[in-house]
């Protein structure tokens, strides 16, 4: 069974631009969560989608948004990029939402210059 | 953002030694997960725990769900060089279903 895939793996953007990251969960998984990982803040939860609906949201500004499609694939968008948005963005999928293993993709390394 | 306390923060050990690390929270969790992350990659799931007191092994790794439901422990026996990496715990909040991650333990193994 293929794992969680994320595209692109690396991205360089300029301040003020916007970016869209993509995540394809493990086949059959319906929950997709997004995390931001930085050396200073560690792994921070962004949001979770289940059955195309956002079920949870972390403490990030409205510039961070996401969506999930009917095939469970998910995208996250960051508008008006800031230098502090430079991070590894990780997507994780699970079959259900509760008391279940969560599997991560390789991440997208975003650098904002 | 919220993070769980993990200790030690980092450790150097000799190949063949056993390693212990733990994760503590002020909140009760119903699920604990342990991950290992290599540089530039996503975390890889090692062990999942679902019941207080549960002890689960995966090869040389053994993890325990603390009986207070506020902590968890990971042991690695007979460490080898490929055990190098950062180990994270994650606890799932029963109210929000969110996973909260630990600060990580960086393991370095000296051959």
Backbone of each chain as ProteinMPNN parsed JSONL, in Angstrom:
{"seq_chain_A": "XXXXXXXXXXXXXXXXXXXXXXXXXXXXXXXXXXXXXXXXXXXXXXXXXXXXXXXXXXXXXXXXXXXXXXXXXXXXXXXXXXXXXXXXXXXXXXXXXXXXXXXXXXXXXXXXX", "coords_chain_A": {"N_chain_A": [[0.857, -1.184, 0.0], [0.636, 2.171, -0.885], [2.289, 4.928, 0.699], [1.669, 8.038, 2.46], [1.685, 10.763, 0.311], [3.3, 13.773, -0.639], [3.31, 16.81, -2.393], [4.753, 19.85, -3.713], [8.076, 18.566, -2.919], [9.993, 20.399, -2.229], [10.121, 23.95, -2.017], [10.528, 27.276, -2.999], [9.682, 30.488, -2.19], [8.699, 33.95, -2.475], [8.343, 36.637, -0.173], [5.041, 37.718, 0.416], [3.923, 36.349, -1.688], [1.714, 33.604, -2.616], [1.048, 30.159, -1.747], [0.4, 26.754, -2.618], [0.03, 23.606, -1.251], [0.087, 20.062, -1.651], [-1.486, 16.991, -0.664], [-1.704, 13.517, -0.671], [-3.516, 11.063, 0.828], [-3.02, 7.845, 2.474], [-4.424, 5.106, 0.762], [-7.869, 4.713, 1.305], [-7.869, 6.015, 3.704], [-9.493, 8.557, 5.539], [-9.172, 10.787, 7.065], [-7.274, 13.705, 7.18], [-4.573, 15.472, 8.374], [-2.796, 18.501, 8.917], [0.437, 19.783, 9.647], [2.79, 22.144, 10.934], [6.243, 22.318, 11.043], [8.91, 23.602, 12.788], [12.24, 24.529, 13.871], [12.15, 26.045, 16.229], [9.506, 25.984, 17.265], [8.654, 23.39, 17.086], [6.469, 20.626, 16.281], [3.517, 21.769, 15.123], [0.004, 21.815, 15.15], [-2.055, 22.401, 12.379], [-4.583, 22.117, 10.86], [-7.399, 19.821, 10.536], [-8.984, 17.592, 8.343], [-11.882, 15.766, 7.599], [-13.836, 13.628, 5.766], [-14.249, 15.667, 3.844], [-14.734, 17.919, 5.358], [-13.689, 20.519, 7.503], [-12.563, 19.674, 10.621], [-11.103, 20.346, 12.814], [-9.067, 22.992, 14.04], [-5.97, 24.635, 14.313], [-3.987, 27.108, 16.114], [-3.463, 29.241, 14.093], [-3.001, 32.003, 11.821], [-5.586, 33.41, 9.629], [-4.487, 33.347, 7.122], [-3.651, 30.871, 6.536], [-5.089, 28.146, 5.074], [-7.21, 25.419, 4.103], [-8.359, 22.498, 2.284], [-10.378, 19.641, 1.509], [-10.828, 17.042, -0.789], [-13.266, 14.985, -2.525], [-12.043, 12.553, -2.93], [-10.46, 12.281, -0.786], [-7.972, 13.481, -0.951], [-5.95, 16.287, -0.073], [-5.426, 19.805, 0.144], [-3.367, 22.524, 1.177], [-3.254, 26.003, 1.665], [-1.304, 28.9, 1.708], [-1.486, 32.254, 2.072], [-0.172, 35.499, 1.2], [2.662, 35.28, 1.982], [4.997, 35.133, 4.689], [8.276, 35.695, 6.107], [8.529, 34.129, 8.361], [7.013, 31.926, 7.8], [8.505, 29.993, 6.72], [9.221, 26.633, 6.787], [8.905, 23.097, 7.544], [6.272, 21.479, 6.136], [3.963, 19.205, 7.091], [1.917, 16.45, 6.3], [-0.545, 14.281, 7.537], [-2.203, 11.146, 7.62], [-5.123, 9.237, 8.551], [-7.267, 6.404, 9.145], [-9.622, 6.653, 10.621], [-10.815, 9.106, 13.018], [-10.316, 8.852, 15.699], [-8.489, 7.366, 18.284], [-6.536, 6.01, 16.735], [-3.935, 5.004, 14.5], [-1.755, 7.451, 13.118], [-0.357, 8.451, 10.107], [2.499, 9.857, 8.612], [3.434, 11.949, 5.804], [6.307, 12.682, 3.659], [6.73, 15.391, 3.774], [6.74, 18.912, 2.867], [9.198, 21.132, 2.151], [9.23, 24.434, 2.74], [10.594, 27.452, 1.79], [10.783, 30.813, 2.458], [11.715, 33.772, 1.006]], "CA_chain_A": [[0.0, 0.0, 0.0], [1.464, 3.36, -0.956], [2.192, 5.781, 1.869], [1.199, 9.401, 2.252], [2.561, 11.504, -0.594], [3.158, 15.224, -0.6], [3.983, 17.529, -3.473], [6.106, 19.425, -4.044], [8.915, 18.288, -1.748], [10.717, 21.627, -1.89], [9.508, 25.12, -2.624], [11.075, 28.566, -2.578], [8.764, 31.56, -2.55], [9.063, 35.291, -2.019], [7.38, 37.282, 0.728], [3.876, 38.302, -0.229], [3.317, 35.401, -2.616], [0.92, 32.561, -1.998], [1.531, 28.831, -2.101], [-0.529, 25.647, -2.399], [0.701, 22.323, -1.044], [-0.839, 18.975, -1.868], [-1.289, 15.776, 0.121], [-2.545, 12.37, -0.996], [-3.422, 10.151, 1.974], [-3.004, 6.405, 2.228], [-5.688, 4.675, 0.194], [-8.847, 4.309, 2.302], [-7.855, 6.934, 4.855], [-10.418, 9.655, 5.321], [-8.773, 11.949, 7.86], [-5.991, 14.302, 6.815], [-4.178, 16.574, 9.254], [-1.624, 19.249, 8.486], [1.269, 20.299, 10.719], [3.957, 22.952, 10.599], [7.371, 21.979, 11.91], [10.044, 24.527, 12.783], [13.155, 24.217, 14.979], [11.794, 26.747, 17.453], [8.159, 25.662, 17.757], [8.349, 21.967, 16.979], [5.345, 20.232, 15.43], [2.293, 22.475, 15.514], [-1.176, 21.407, 14.397], [-2.689, 23.447, 11.577], [-6.0, 21.76, 10.762], [-7.744, 18.447, 10.209], [-10.158, 17.403, 7.501], [-12.451, 14.422, 7.581], [-15.003, 13.632, 4.879], [-14.319, 16.962, 3.152], [-15.099, 18.989, 6.287], [-12.672, 20.847, 8.495], [-13.067, 19.239, 11.933], [-10.285, 20.948, 13.855], [-8.179, 24.043, 13.553], [-4.976, 25.081, 15.288], [-3.908, 28.548, 16.351], [-2.734, 29.891, 13.017], [-3.817, 33.077, 11.224], [-6.455, 33.05, 8.526], [-3.73, 33.178, 5.866], [-3.499, 29.43, 6.352], [-6.384, 27.534, 4.815], [-7.09, 24.102, 3.486], [-9.591, 21.869, 1.845], [-10.258, 18.218, 1.207], [-11.66, 16.658, -1.923], [-14.074, 13.772, -2.301], [-11.172, 11.371, -2.921], [-9.688, 12.463, 0.454], [-6.783, 14.306, -1.166], [-6.108, 17.573, 0.609], [-4.507, 20.893, -0.174], [-3.349, 23.661, 2.077], [-2.863, 27.236, 1.001], [-0.831, 29.993, 2.566], [-1.481, 33.489, 1.29], [0.67, 36.6, 1.69], [3.719, 34.605, 2.725], [5.933, 35.88, 5.532], [9.528, 34.963, 6.32], [8.309, 33.164, 9.442], [6.271, 30.759, 7.317], [9.486, 28.995, 6.299], [9.059, 25.481, 7.676], [8.547, 21.815, 6.932], [4.83, 21.269, 6.282], [3.723, 17.764, 7.104], [0.556, 15.978, 6.196], [-0.685, 12.953, 8.137], [-3.527, 10.593, 7.366], [-5.568, 8.108, 9.359], [-8.514, 5.839, 8.645], [-10.678, 7.337, 11.365], [-10.308, 10.279, 13.732], [-10.176, 8.642, 17.138], [-7.779, 6.184, 18.762], [-6.098, 5.338, 15.522], [-2.609, 5.435, 14.084], [-1.684, 8.549, 12.161], [0.852, 8.247, 9.321], [2.971, 11.093, 8.004], [4.134, 12.015, 4.543], [7.689, 13.149, 3.769], [6.753, 16.824, 4.033], [7.137, 19.913, 1.88], [10.074, 22.146, 2.762], [8.943, 25.752, 2.175], [11.509, 28.533, 2.162], [10.284, 32.121, 2.048], [12.841, 34.729, 0.985]], "C_chain_A": [[0.892, 1.232, 0.0], [1.235, 4.202, 0.295], [1.589, 7.128, 1.518], [2.186, 10.114, 1.327], [2.244, 12.994, -0.522], [3.919, 15.832, -1.772], [3.757, 19.022, -3.334], [6.907, 19.099, -2.782], [9.644, 19.541, -1.283], [10.121, 22.787, -2.676], [10.207, 26.362, -2.093], [10.151, 29.647, -3.09], [9.269, 32.876, -1.968], [7.964, 35.818, -1.107], [6.236, 37.896, -0.064], [3.194, 37.366, -1.219], [2.409, 34.436, -1.872], [1.404, 31.207, -2.49], [0.432, 27.795, -1.804], [0.258, 24.351, -2.323], [-0.343, 21.22, -1.143], [-0.474, 17.735, -1.063], [-2.251, 14.701, -0.351], [-2.414, 11.352, 0.12], [-3.281, 8.698, 1.535], [-4.395, 5.995, 1.739], [-6.636, 4.177, 1.283], [-8.895, 5.21, 3.523], [-8.713, 8.155, 4.55], [-10.063, 10.92, 6.099], [-7.397, 12.413, 7.421], [-5.735, 15.477, 7.742], [-2.922, 17.222, 8.695], [-0.899, 19.81, 9.703], [2.372, 21.17, 10.137], [5.068, 22.578, 11.576], [8.505, 22.965, 11.716], [10.945, 24.182, 13.953], [12.719, 24.853, 16.299], [10.488, 26.302, 18.076], [7.812, 24.179, 17.688], [7.199, 21.712, 16.015], [4.075, 20.898, 15.931], [1.154, 22.117, 14.57], [-1.783, 22.595, 13.665], [-4.194, 23.218, 11.47], [-6.152, 20.303, 10.373], [-8.999, 18.44, 9.367], [-10.586, 15.947, 7.557], [-13.726, 14.488, 6.765], [-15.296, 15.032, 4.348], [-14.682, 18.137, 4.053], [-13.949, 19.249, 7.25], [-13.241, 20.554, 9.883], [-12.335, 19.92, 13.076], [-9.392, 21.998, 13.238], [-7.224, 24.425, 14.67], [-4.965, 26.596, 15.376], [-3.028, 29.226, 15.312], [-3.629, 30.967, 12.396], [-4.609, 32.584, 10.027], [-5.755, 32.925, 7.183], [-3.527, 31.705, 5.533], [-4.891, 28.827, 6.168], [-6.174, 26.182, 4.156], [-8.419, 23.641, 2.944], [-9.315, 20.402, 1.583], [-11.257, 17.874, 0.123], [-12.362, 15.339, -1.645], [-13.221, 12.508, -2.304], [-10.202, 11.401, -1.736], [-8.372, 13.217, 0.273], [-7.027, 15.689, -0.559], [-5.081, 18.574, 0.089], [-4.517, 21.898, 0.961], [-2.752, 24.858, 1.338], [-2.381, 28.234, 2.037], [-0.768, 31.239, 1.694], [-0.572, 34.523, 1.963], [1.791, 36.061, 2.579], [4.605, 35.579, 3.499], [7.174, 35.02, 5.738], [9.343, 33.855, 7.352], [7.522, 31.938, 9.023], [7.224, 29.679, 6.797], [9.467, 27.835, 7.287], [8.924, 24.22, 6.84], [7.053, 21.619, 7.188], [4.547, 19.784, 6.072], [2.233, 17.473, 7.049], [0.517, 14.578, 6.819], [-2.085, 12.439, 7.868], [-3.83, 9.442, 8.317], [-6.916, 7.652, 8.834], [-9.725, 6.51, 9.296], [-10.06, 8.499, 12.129], [-9.845, 9.961, 15.147], [-9.481, 7.324, 17.451], [-7.295, 5.332, 17.582], [-4.712, 5.854, 15.165], [-2.714, 6.542, 13.033], [-0.336, 8.435, 11.449], [1.212, 9.526, 8.569], [3.523, 10.894, 6.604], [5.534, 12.561, 4.752], [7.805, 14.647, 4.011], [7.096, 17.66, 2.803], [7.962, 20.964, 2.607], [9.83, 23.464, 2.049], [9.947, 26.76, 2.701], [10.961, 29.828, 1.594], [11.428, 33.123, 2.135], [12.34, 36.163, 0.836]], "O_chain_A": [[1.814, 1.323, 0.81], [0.15, 4.198, 0.876], [1.066, 7.328, 0.422], [3.395, 10.064, 1.552], [1.095, 13.407, -0.367], [5.031, 15.413, -2.094], [2.689, 19.441, -2.888], [6.428, 19.349, -1.676], [9.885, 19.723, -0.09], [9.685, 22.642, -3.818], [10.449, 26.487, -0.893], [9.867, 29.717, -4.286], [10.139, 32.906, -1.098], [6.793, 35.473, -1.265], [6.456, 38.522, -1.101], [2.025, 37.558, -1.555], [2.345, 34.452, -0.642], [2.082, 31.11, -3.513], [-0.352, 27.948, -0.867], [1.05, 24.036, -3.211], [-1.502, 21.408, -0.774], [0.701, 17.466, -0.814], [-3.459, 14.926, -0.429], [-1.326, 10.823, 0.347], [-3.411, 8.38, 0.353], [-5.409, 6.478, 2.241], [-6.266, 3.324, 2.09], [-9.856, 5.171, 4.291], [-8.665, 8.711, 3.452], [-10.593, 11.996, 5.821], [-6.467, 11.614, 7.304], [-6.573, 16.368, 7.88], [-2.091, 16.56, 8.074], [-1.526, 20.254, 10.665], [2.824, 20.967, 9.011], [4.853, 22.53, 12.787], [9.001, 23.142, 10.603], [10.481, 23.601, 14.934], [12.901, 24.263, 17.364], [10.376, 26.249, 19.3], [6.767, 23.767, 18.191], [6.979, 22.467, 15.067], [3.614, 20.618, 17.037], [1.317, 22.115, 13.35], [-1.999, 23.657, 14.249], [-4.985, 24.037, 11.939], [-5.205, 19.64, 9.948], [-9.951, 19.175, 9.631], [-9.764, 15.03, 7.562], [-14.6, 15.311, 7.038], [-16.428, 15.513, 4.395], [-14.916, 19.24, 3.56], [-13.318, 18.317, 7.748], [-14.267, 21.111, 10.274], [-12.874, 20.058, 14.174], [-9.01, 21.909, 12.071], [-7.62, 24.527, 15.832], [-5.811, 27.277, 14.797], [-1.955, 29.732, 15.64], [-4.855, 30.864, 12.435], [-4.354, 31.509, 9.483], [-6.348, 32.454, 6.213], [-3.265, 31.346, 4.385], [-5.762, 28.99, 7.023], [-5.074, 25.859, 3.708], [-9.452, 24.289, 3.113], [-8.166, 19.981, 1.452], [-12.389, 18.357, 0.123], [-12.082, 14.667, -0.653], [-13.628, 11.492, -1.74], [-9.24, 10.635, -1.694], [-7.724, 13.558, 1.262], [-8.152, 16.188, -0.536], [-3.995, 18.196, -0.351], [-5.535, 22.101, 1.623], [-1.861, 24.716, 0.501], [-2.977, 28.388, 3.103], [-0.063, 31.26, 0.685], [-0.254, 34.416, 3.147], [1.851, 36.353, 3.774], [4.915, 36.678, 3.039], [7.144, 33.8, 5.573], [9.927, 32.778, 7.233], [7.375, 31.002, 9.809], [6.79, 28.574, 6.472], [9.674, 28.031, 8.485], [8.841, 24.264, 5.612], [6.622, 21.597, 8.341], [4.85, 19.205, 5.028], [1.414, 18.157, 7.664], [1.445, 13.789, 6.641], [-3.047, 13.206, 7.886], [-2.93, 8.768, 8.817], [-7.623, 8.406, 8.166], [-10.697, 6.877, 8.635], [-8.898, 8.838, 11.905], [-9.067, 10.715, 15.731], [-9.863, 6.279, 16.923], [-7.594, 4.145, 17.458], [-4.357, 6.989, 15.482], [-3.617, 6.564, 12.197], [0.705, 8.333, 12.098], [0.357, 10.183, 7.975], [4.014, 9.819, 6.259], [5.921, 12.871, 5.879], [8.865, 15.126, 4.41], [7.669, 17.165, 1.833], [7.493, 21.601, 3.551], [10.181, 23.607, 0.878], [10.127, 26.903, 3.91], [10.703, 29.93, 0.395], [12.033, 33.305, 3.191], [13.142, 37.096, 0.8]]}, "seq_chain_B": "XXXXXXXXXXXXXXXXXXXXXXXXXXXXXXXXXXXXXXXXXXXXXXXXXXXXXXXXXXXXXXXXXXXXXXXXXXXXXXXXXXXXXXXXXXXXXXXXXXXXXXXXXXXXXXX", "coords_chain_B": {"N_chain_B": [[2.539, 27.443, 20.594], [0.914, 24.482, 21.955], [2.891, 21.979, 23.497], [4.09, 18.77, 24.435], [6.042, 17.77, 27.294], [9.15, 16.369, 26.811], [11.716, 14.162, 27.777], [15.041, 12.803, 27.943], [16.228, 15.91, 26.433], [18.23, 15.612, 24.572], [20.572, 13.0, 23.81], [23.65, 11.259, 24.032], [24.77, 8.089, 23.288], [26.486, 4.947, 23.729], [26.97, 2.478, 21.214], [24.999, -0.425, 21.52], [24.083, 0.067, 24.042], [21.236, 0.51, 26.273], [18.345, 2.602, 25.931], [16.323, 5.116, 27.39], [13.419, 7.114, 27.325], [11.036, 9.716, 28.061], [7.694, 11.073, 28.172], [5.648, 13.67, 29.199], [2.546, 15.016, 30.371], [0.154, 17.562, 31.243], [-2.389, 17.005, 30.868], [-4.911, 14.452, 30.461], [-4.589, 11.742, 28.278], [-5.941, 9.598, 25.728], [-4.788, 8.122, 23.799], [-1.534, 7.267, 22.832], [1.162, 7.937, 20.714], [4.273, 6.976, 19.282], [6.973, 8.297, 17.473], [9.647, 8.3, 15.034], [11.947, 10.492, 13.58], [13.885, 11.225, 10.79], [16.445, 13.419, 9.489], [15.039, 15.926, 7.408], [12.907, 14.354, 6.626], [9.567, 12.941, 6.981], [7.939, 12.154, 10.135], [8.104, 8.769, 11.286], [5.879, 6.27, 12.202], [6.237, 4.425, 15.147], [5.221, 3.019, 17.425], [1.966, 2.418, 18.779], [-0.277, 3.208, 21.398], [-3.059, 2.382, 23.449], [-4.331, 1.921, 25.869], [-4.368, 2.571, 29.376], [-1.504, 1.654, 31.182], [-0.756, -0.177, 29.278], [1.662, -2.115, 27.566], [3.758, -2.219, 24.867], [5.591, -3.753, 22.256], [7.969, -3.346, 19.592], [10.034, -4.901, 17.859], [13.219, -4.019, 18.896], [12.218, -1.971, 20.342], [10.251, -0.734, 23.007], [7.282, 0.45, 24.38], [5.349, 2.216, 26.819], [2.165, 2.963, 28.154], [1.443, 5.272, 30.477], [0.081, 4.72, 33.78], [-1.301, 6.801, 34.91], [-2.293, 8.048, 32.769], [-1.17, 10.332, 31.864], [1.343, 10.243, 30.968], [4.013, 8.719, 29.04], [6.335, 6.179, 27.997], [9.353, 5.339, 26.314], [11.49, 2.767, 25.404], [14.595, 1.738, 24.09], [16.356, -1.033, 23.232], [19.685, -2.316, 23.232], [21.07, -0.417, 21.421], [21.719, 0.685, 18.047], [23.681, 2.129, 15.346], [21.836, 3.115, 13.403], [19.693, 3.935, 14.871], [19.878, 6.549, 15.369], [18.422, 9.773, 15.444], [15.453, 11.811, 15.745], [13.139, 11.424, 18.284], [9.71, 11.438, 18.769], [6.904, 11.91, 20.886], [3.344, 11.627, 20.868], [0.228, 12.717, 21.969], [-3.24, 12.006, 22.059], [-5.943, 14.122, 22.377], [-8.924, 13.629, 24.075], [-11.144, 15.225, 23.942], [-10.941, 17.024, 21.777], [-9.876, 15.55, 19.727], [-7.444, 16.174, 18.691], [-3.966, 15.663, 17.995], [-1.259, 16.169, 20.101], [2.085, 17.098, 20.124], [5.26, 16.025, 21.429], [8.297, 17.665, 22.556], [10.469, 16.433, 21.523], [13.174, 14.047, 21.461], [16.51, 13.983, 20.862], [18.536, 11.585, 19.578], [21.773, 10.316, 19.658], [24.055, 8.01, 18.525], [27.033, 6.503, 19.404], [29.408, 4.755, 17.692]], "CA_chain_B": [[1.583, 26.346, 20.575], [1.079, 23.504, 23.019], [3.759, 20.841, 23.271], [4.303, 17.928, 25.603], [7.421, 17.755, 27.77], [9.868, 15.133, 26.562], [13.07, 14.178, 28.314], [15.877, 13.986, 27.859], [16.134, 16.666, 25.19], [19.139, 14.921, 23.671], [21.456, 12.073, 24.509], [24.679, 10.507, 23.333], [24.967, 6.801, 23.936], [27.358, 4.012, 23.028], [26.276, 1.382, 20.535], [24.785, -1.574, 22.392], [23.443, 0.489, 25.294], [19.794, 0.692, 26.264], [17.944, 4.01, 25.985], [14.972, 5.379, 27.891], [12.95, 8.49, 27.22], [9.637, 9.775, 28.472], [6.868, 12.175, 27.707], [4.67, 13.957, 30.25], [1.515, 15.993, 30.033], [-0.723, 17.972, 32.347], [-3.723, 16.528, 30.487], [-5.095, 13.021, 30.254], [-4.752, 11.335, 26.89], [-6.455, 8.244, 25.526], [-3.934, 7.463, 22.818], [-0.164, 7.759, 22.723], [1.929, 7.44, 19.576], [5.698, 7.304, 19.274], [7.498, 8.443, 16.121], [11.068, 8.62, 14.81], [12.103, 11.346, 12.414], [15.229, 11.45, 10.255], [16.539, 14.775, 8.93], [14.42, 16.191, 6.115], [11.851, 13.401, 6.331], [8.443, 12.973, 7.9], [8.011, 11.186, 11.237], [7.661, 7.406, 11.003], [5.215, 5.711, 13.374], [6.926, 3.28, 15.745], [4.352, 2.266, 18.326], [0.708, 3.054, 19.182], [-0.758, 2.72, 22.692], [-4.454, 2.785, 23.576], [-4.903, 1.678, 27.2], [-3.496, 2.858, 30.505], [-0.746, 0.487, 31.612], [-0.4, -1.036, 28.137], [3.082, -2.222, 27.215], [3.793, -2.736, 23.496], [6.936, -3.827, 21.689], [8.167, -3.384, 18.144], [11.46, -5.228, 17.761], [13.993, -3.594, 20.071], [11.535, -0.841, 20.974], [9.131, -1.03, 23.897], [6.667, 1.672, 24.881], [4.324, 1.998, 27.826], [1.156, 3.981, 28.404], [1.466, 5.438, 31.92], [-1.2, 4.421, 34.42], [-2.025, 8.051, 35.185], [-2.716, 8.5, 31.432], [-0.557, 11.631, 31.594], [2.714, 10.065, 30.533], [4.343, 7.531, 28.272], [7.76, 5.911, 28.03], [9.889, 4.553, 25.199], [12.8, 2.171, 25.637], [15.264, 1.106, 22.964], [17.38, -1.921, 23.769], [20.846, -2.628, 22.393], [21.022, 0.578, 20.345], [22.602, 0.557, 16.893], [23.866, 3.45, 14.727], [20.664, 3.594, 12.653], [18.704, 4.467, 15.813], [20.068, 8.005, 15.413], [17.291, 10.526, 14.928], [14.66, 12.496, 16.766], [11.977, 10.642, 18.684], [8.601, 12.269, 19.233], [5.675, 11.306, 21.378], [2.144, 12.399, 20.534], [-0.933, 12.287, 22.734], [-4.487, 12.471, 21.467], [-6.894, 14.709, 23.302], [-10.224, 12.975, 23.869], [-12.192, 16.207, 23.669], [-10.798, 17.678, 20.468], [-9.308, 14.563, 18.788], [-6.166, 16.642, 18.176], [-2.734, 15.101, 18.516], [-0.287, 17.149, 20.562], [3.383, 16.453, 20.017], [6.309, 16.35, 22.378], [9.38, 18.53, 22.094], [11.436, 15.584, 20.834], [14.437, 13.605, 22.061], [17.488, 13.739, 19.81], [19.4, 10.476, 19.974], [23.004, 10.151, 18.885], [24.685, 6.756, 18.917], [28.457, 6.445, 19.097], [29.776, 3.374, 17.331]], "C_chain_B": [[1.884, 25.331, 21.657], [1.991, 22.368, 22.591], [3.868, 20.057, 24.567], [5.773, 17.969, 26.001], [8.043, 16.39, 27.52], [11.241, 15.243, 27.173], [13.723, 12.815, 28.122], [15.702, 14.694, 26.522], [17.038, 16.045, 24.133], [20.015, 13.99, 24.487], [22.421, 11.418, 23.538], [24.796, 9.172, 24.045], [25.921, 5.967, 23.097], [26.499, 2.94, 22.358], [26.166, 0.199, 21.493], [24.09, -1.219, 23.708], [21.926, 0.561, 25.126], [19.468, 2.175, 26.466], [16.53, 4.107, 26.551], [14.635, 6.848, 27.729], [11.486, 8.526, 27.649], [8.986, 11.074, 28.038], [5.81, 12.419, 28.777], [3.738, 15.082, 29.827], [0.761, 16.389, 31.287], [-2.153, 17.487, 32.079], [-3.739, 15.015, 30.36], [-5.267, 12.759, 28.765], [-5.277, 9.91, 26.815], [-5.671, 7.45, 24.5], [-2.565, 8.111, 22.87], [0.473, 7.118, 21.5], [3.383, 7.843, 19.747], [6.21, 7.265, 17.845], [9.01, 8.634, 16.156], [11.154, 9.429, 13.525], [13.568, 11.49, 12.054], [15.262, 12.831, 9.605], [15.879, 14.893, 7.559], [13.293, 15.258, 5.73], [10.692, 13.583, 7.298], [8.616, 11.955, 9.009], [7.457, 9.834, 10.814], [7.079, 6.816, 12.279], [5.934, 4.456, 13.849], [5.951, 2.4, 16.517], [3.114, 3.098, 18.64], [0.212, 2.392, 20.464], [-2.155, 3.258, 22.928], [-5.057, 2.628, 24.97], [-3.897, 1.994, 28.276], [-2.83, 1.572, 30.975], [-0.275, -0.406, 30.477], [1.095, -0.963, 27.848], [3.136, -2.876, 25.838], [5.206, -2.7, 22.965], [6.897, -3.86, 20.174], [9.661, -3.621, 17.949], [12.182, -4.845, 19.039], [13.336, -2.443, 20.83], [10.381, -1.339, 21.836], [8.589, 0.281, 24.428], [5.58, 1.307, 25.876], [3.43, 3.21, 27.966], [1.074, 4.112, 29.923], [0.098, 5.239, 32.563], [-1.982, 5.684, 34.789], [-2.647, 8.621, 33.909], [-2.156, 9.873, 31.088], [0.884, 11.478, 31.138], [2.885, 8.775, 29.749], [5.858, 7.413, 28.206], [8.146, 5.086, 26.807], [11.272, 4.058, 25.582], [13.311, 1.551, 24.35], [16.364, 0.237, 23.545], [18.477, -2.136, 22.729], [20.914, -1.703, 21.186], [22.071, 0.316, 19.269], [22.686, 1.921, 16.205], [22.624, 3.985, 14.003], [19.522, 4.053, 13.575], [18.823, 5.994, 15.948], [18.869, 8.707, 14.793], [16.597, 11.251, 16.057], [13.401, 11.681, 17.025], [10.92, 11.582, 19.268], [7.505, 11.402, 19.827], [4.518, 12.188, 20.905], [0.989, 11.827, 21.339], [-2.192, 12.837, 22.093], [-5.457, 12.908, 22.543], [-8.29, 14.156, 23.032], [-11.33, 13.969, 23.542], [-12.141, 16.744, 22.248], [-10.336, 16.732, 19.363], [-7.956, 15.022, 18.243], [-5.025, 15.852, 18.781], [-1.82, 16.262, 18.902], [1.052, 16.444, 20.662], [4.341, 16.91, 21.103], [7.394, 17.188, 21.729], [10.491, 17.747, 21.407], [12.651, 15.237, 21.67], [15.373, 13.266, 20.925], [18.468, 12.69, 20.298], [20.605, 10.395, 19.044], [23.705, 8.91, 19.409], [26.131, 6.745, 18.46], [28.844, 4.992, 18.845], [30.947, 2.863, 18.157]], "O_chain_B": [[2.981, 25.317, 22.216], [1.887, 21.855, 21.477], [3.751, 20.615, 25.659], [6.646, 18.176, 25.158], [7.518, 15.372, 27.97], [11.873, 16.297, 27.101], [13.042, 11.789, 28.137], [15.104, 14.15, 25.594], [16.677, 15.957, 22.96], [20.179, 14.164, 25.694], [22.079, 11.075, 22.406], [24.91, 9.127, 25.27], [26.138, 6.24, 21.916], [25.449, 2.552, 22.869], [27.122, -0.137, 22.191], [23.572, -2.095, 24.401], [21.403, 0.658, 24.016], [20.231, 2.906, 27.098], [15.659, 3.295, 26.236], [15.471, 7.719, 27.97], [10.787, 7.513, 27.609], [9.64, 12.022, 27.604], [5.146, 11.48, 29.217], [4.094, 15.963, 29.044], [0.73, 15.647, 32.269], [-3.015, 17.553, 32.956], [-2.699, 14.383, 30.174], [-6.001, 13.47, 28.08], [-5.076, 9.115, 27.733], [-5.87, 6.244, 24.351], [-2.44, 9.333, 22.942], [0.343, 5.915, 21.275], [3.69, 8.908, 20.283], [5.925, 6.331, 17.096], [9.578, 9.067, 17.159], [10.524, 9.102, 12.519], [14.395, 11.832, 12.898], [14.22, 13.355, 9.213], [16.119, 14.08, 6.666], [12.768, 15.352, 4.62], [10.809, 14.285, 8.302], [9.362, 10.989, 8.849], [6.472, 9.755, 10.081], [7.721, 6.859, 13.328], [6.206, 3.545, 13.068], [5.868, 1.193, 16.29], [3.189, 4.321, 18.755], [0.271, 1.171, 20.604], [-2.434, 4.425, 22.655], [-6.149, 3.128, 25.238], [-2.707, 1.721, 28.121], [-3.482, 0.542, 31.146], [0.532, -1.308, 30.7], [1.703, 0.106, 27.883], [2.613, -3.976, 25.66], [5.939, -1.737, 23.192], [5.939, -4.329, 19.56], [10.45, -2.679, 17.88], [11.814, -5.283, 20.128], [13.855, -1.997, 21.854], [9.637, -2.24, 21.45], [9.354, 1.134, 24.879], [4.97, 0.24, 25.796], [3.893, 4.349, 27.903], [0.676, 3.162, 30.596], [-0.926, 5.554, 31.958], [-3.2, 5.629, 34.96], [-3.436, 9.565, 33.965], [-2.607, 10.51, 30.136], [1.578, 12.475, 30.94], [2.045, 7.877, 29.783], [6.578, 8.403, 28.338], [7.376, 4.252, 26.329], [12.12, 4.83, 26.029], [12.558, 0.917, 23.611], [17.219, 0.732, 24.28], [18.23, -2.138, 21.523], [20.826, -2.164, 20.048], [23.154, -0.202, 19.542], [21.845, 2.784, 16.455], [22.392, 5.194, 13.996], [18.49, 4.513, 13.087], [17.975, 6.64, 16.563], [18.362, 8.292, 13.751], [17.092, 11.299, 17.183], [12.691, 11.299, 16.096], [11.205, 12.403, 20.139], [7.217, 10.31, 19.338], [4.713, 13.359, 20.582], [0.79, 10.614, 21.39], [-2.224, 13.981, 21.638], [-5.751, 12.173, 23.486], [-8.779, 14.206, 21.903], [-12.338, 13.604, 22.937], [-13.173, 16.9, 21.596], [-10.399, 17.082, 18.185], [-7.371, 14.33, 17.41], [-5.096, 15.421, 19.932], [-1.632, 17.207, 18.136], [1.154, 15.345, 21.207], [4.245, 18.022, 21.621], [7.406, 17.392, 20.515], [11.365, 18.34, 20.775], [13.104, 16.037, 22.489], [15.089, 12.381, 20.118], [19.146, 12.881, 21.308], [20.474, 10.405, 17.82], [23.923, 8.78, 20.614], [26.425, 6.95, 17.282], [28.629, 4.12, 19.687], [31.378, 1.724, 17.978]]}, "name": "protein", "num_of_chains": 2, "seq": "XXXXXXXXXXXXXXXXXXXXXXXXXXXXXXXXXXXXXXXXXXXXXXXXXXXXXXXXXXXXXXXXXXXXXXXXXXXXXXXXXXXXXXXXXXXXXXXXXXXXXXXXXXXXXXXXXXXXXXXXXXXXXXXXXXXXXXXXXXXXXXXXXXXXXXXXXXXXXXXXXXXXXXXXXXXXXXXXXXXXXXXXXXXXXXXXXXXXXXXXXXXXXXXXXXXXXXXXXXXXXXXX"}
